[in-house]
Amino acid sequence: DADVTQTPRNRITKTGKRIMLECSQTKGHDRMYWYRQDPGLGLRLIYYSFDVKDINKGEISDGYSVSRQAQAKFSLSLESAIPNQTALYFCATSDRRSTEAFFGQGTRLTVV
Amino acid sequence: QQQVKQSPQSLIVQKGGISIINCAYENTAFDYFPWYQQFPGKGPALLIAIRPDVSEKKEGRFTISFNKSAKQFSLHIMDSQPGDSATYFCAASRGGSSNTGKLIFGQGTTLQVKP
């Protein structure tokens, strides 16, 4: 089983719909992150969380919200999806004592 | 504003050749420079990383060269193999007491190694 699991793996949704992407981890890490990957832009940080009560905006948080339901679960929501949010989304975790990030397999989101 | 700039965007190398990917950064507060490897349908995975107190780090066929004064670092893949075909991302972050785990990524390089 993957240490960082994302669901769904693929999703097509319509403009204006609310959608939630979920991430769970079994690594026991306290830190969790959501990144967005676009061709030619690399990965950009959307939100990050150091623990359940500590959530922070990243580089491109507009149009997104997150929820840290437990140490192991971190969800990303698009309140009203728009086509330019079509991208590959990655959840990642890390331990506070390390700089290495562990990524899930990604969610490919298409907004039509 | 791209704080970490990566080139080339794509690279084709013959099997056995050397693949070289370059990155440049702006923020002198960065002190941790990893390279991530991503295969299709997978998430990025740490390949090799370096801190600015050394100018080179080698792990098997993979070497990072680091030039602190120029604010540049590069990945060299020696004896490139078809199995190395993937997308490579350089990144930068702040470690030590300022470690937030936040990574600033380059744009990515798609490497194809031809048999």
Interface residues (C-beta under 8 A of the other chain):
Chain A: V4 R31 Y33 Y35 G40 L41 G42 L43 R44 L45 Y48 F50 G58 F90 A92 S94 R96 T99 E100 A101 F102 F103 G104 Q105 G106
Chain B: V4 Q6 Q9 Y32 P34 G41 K42 G43 P44 A45 L46 A49 F89 S93 G95 N99 T100 G101 K102 L103 I104 F105 G106 Q107 G108
